[in-house]
Structure formats: structure tokens, C-alpha cells
Amino acid sequence: MRVFSHQSFLGTRILTMLSTLLQADPAGSPFGMQIVLFAIIFGIFYFIVFRPMRKRQRETEAMLRSLERGARVVTTGGIHGTIAGIQGDIVQLKVTEQVKLQISKSAVASVIDKKH
């Protein structure tokens, strides 16, 4: 029994629709062909650029919402530290025992360890 993935089924459907569109006008008007090619290019561009970008943005927003005290993080500037407190959009980052920095929440690039 062969199992089809959703993507291969969707790709087959798109190719079938495109071939139907191209065969609909036997004269092959150049204007109709340009619209179809533009739609294909836009579709490819959407799946290669916009969709992954939105996915990364959602993941980053989820990571920033889940920040909590005690988590070890890295900032966009490369500073490693532990979150000592969060007040709105400000994160107090403990770098050493004597050094605490206040940074913008959006400056946190990644979480290394949830609770330390």
C-alpha cells in the first residue's frame, strides 16, 4: 500500500490545474501565459521566502513569551546570562554575581537552558 504525503498530493493538484489552464486557450495568448507564469513565480517565492520567515517569526515570539526567571539566554550581541527578572519589555540579565544588565526583551536571541 502506497501512502501519499500531503505535499506531493498538493503539488500534483497544482500541476494538473496549471496544465488545464495552459490548454484552455489553444491560441496560446501571450498575455494569458504571462499571468500564469507570474502566478507560478509568486507561488514559488511565497513558499521559499515568506512562509519560512513567518514561521521563524512565530517561533521567536513564542520563545520571548515563554521567558522566565532563571533561564539562561544569549542576546543578539552575544552576551550570555541568566534572567534575574522581567518587567514588561525589560529583562534584567545577570551576567555575573556583581553585574546585572537591563536589556530589551527583543534582544534575547535564544534560550540555552530553561531553568538553571
C-alpha positions as a printed NumPy array, in Angstrom:
array([[  0.   ,   0.   ,   0.   ],
       [  1.456,   3.36 ,  -1.015],
       [  0.996,   6.336,   1.268],
       [  0.925,   9.79 ,  -0.31 ],
       [  2.135,  12.81 ,   1.557],
       [  0.072,  15.976,   1.657],
       [  2.776,  17.926,  -0.181],
       [  3.05 ,  15.512,  -3.105],
       [ -0.736,  15.447,  -3.465],
       [ -0.87 ,  19.252,  -3.376],
       [  1.949,  19.524,  -5.908],
       [  0.165,  17.103,  -8.25 ],
       [ -3.058,  19.101,  -7.949],
       [ -1.256,  22.36 ,  -8.749],
       [  0.447,  20.874, -11.798],
       [ -2.877,  19.467, -13.025],
       [ -4.571,  22.851, -12.64 ],
       [ -1.729,  24.617, -14.45 ],
       [ -1.786,  22.21 , -17.364],
       [ -5.584,  22.678, -17.61 ],
       [ -5.148,  26.458, -17.656],
       [ -2.49 ,  26.287, -20.332],
       [ -4.618,  24.017, -22.528],
       [ -7.745,  26.158, -22.113],
       [ -6.602,  28.684, -24.722],
       [ -5.475,  26.819, -27.851],
       [ -4.26 ,  30.05 , -29.44 ],
       [ -1.831,  30.425, -26.543],
       [ -2.241,  34.131, -25.967],
       [  0.97 ,  35.624, -24.613],
       [ -0.946,  37.717, -22.048],
       [ -2.6  ,  34.653, -20.503],
       [  0.729,  32.836, -20.397],
       [  2.379,  35.812, -18.653],
       [ -0.295,  35.803, -15.948],
       [  0.178,  32.083, -15.363],
       [  3.973,  32.426, -15.206],
       [  3.653,  35.382, -12.829],
       [  1.366,  33.329, -10.575],
       [  3.843,  30.435, -10.599],
       [  6.765,  32.713,  -9.728],
       [  4.774,  34.373,  -6.944],
       [  3.775,  30.961,  -5.548],
       [  7.352,  29.726,  -5.527],
       [  8.546,  32.981,  -3.952],
       [  5.854,  32.696,  -1.276],
       [  6.824,  29.152,  -0.293],
       [ 10.568,  29.824,  -0.368],
       [ 10.681,  33.246,   1.334],
       [  7.52 ,  34.419,   3.09 ],
       [  6.283,  31.201,   4.664],
       [  9.579,  30.251,   6.405],
       [ 10.034,  33.871,   7.511],
       [  6.602,  33.904,   9.189],
       [  7.339,  30.544,  10.825],
       [ 10.605,  31.851,  12.311],
       [  8.826,  34.998,  13.497],
       [  6.149,  32.945,  15.274],
       [  8.824,  30.752,  16.908],
       [ 10.724,  33.832,  18.126],
       [  7.56 ,  35.409,  19.533],
       [  6.708,  32.167,  21.348],
       [ 10.24 ,  31.987,  22.771],
       [ 10.03 ,  35.593,  24.037],
       [  6.623,  34.945,  25.638],
       [  7.982,  31.866,  27.426],
       [ 10.962,  33.657,  29.018],
       [ 11.044,  33.187,  32.771],
       [ 13.287,  33.923,  35.692],
       [ 16.283,  31.595,  35.955],
       [ 16.512,  30.801,  32.234],
       [ 19.974,  31.033,  30.663],
       [ 19.886,  33.099,  27.46 ],
       [ 22.086,  34.61 ,  24.761],
       [ 21.42 ,  38.125,  23.491],
       [ 21.724,  39.34 ,  19.914],
       [ 25.003,  40.98 ,  20.98 ],
       [ 26.416,  37.632,  22.152],
       [ 26.102,  38.253,  25.907],
       [ 25.382,  35.12 ,  27.937],
       [ 23.487,  35.428,  31.189],
       [ 20.667,  34.294,  33.45 ],
       [ 17.347,  36.111,  33.635],
       [ 17.042,  37.713,  37.074],
       [ 13.723,  39.411,  36.427],
       [ 11.249,  40.534,  33.762],
       [  9.255,  43.758,  33.869],
       [  7.172,  44.271,  30.736],
       [  9.558,  44.557,  27.797],
       [ 12.657,  44.877,  30.01 ],
       [ 14.698,  41.841,  31.043],
       [ 17.206,  42.04 ,  33.863],
       [ 20.089,  39.816,  32.832],
       [ 22.525,  38.552,  35.46 ],
       [ 25.922,  38.193,  33.78 ],
       [ 27.995,  37.616,  36.935],
       [ 27.201,  37.865,  40.652],
       [ 28.025,  41.581,  40.648],
       [ 26.803,  42.533,  37.139],
       [ 23.163,  42.815,  36.127],
       [ 22.165,  44.355,  32.806],
       [ 18.801,  45.661,  31.715],
       [ 18.076,  44.758,  28.116],
       [ 15.097,  44.856,  25.831],
       [ 13.183,  41.593,  25.674],
       [ 13.559,  41.603,  21.883],
       [ 17.369,  41.5  ,  22.303],
       [ 17.183,  37.909,  23.551],
       [ 18.275,  35.727,  20.641],
       [ 17.91 ,  32.267,  22.151],
       [ 17.323,  30.303,  25.322],
       [ 20.172,  27.963,  26.287],
       [ 18.636,  26.394,  29.376],
       [ 15.074,  26.879,  30.655],
       [ 15.868,  26.778,  34.385],
       [ 19.34 ,  26.895,  35.814]])
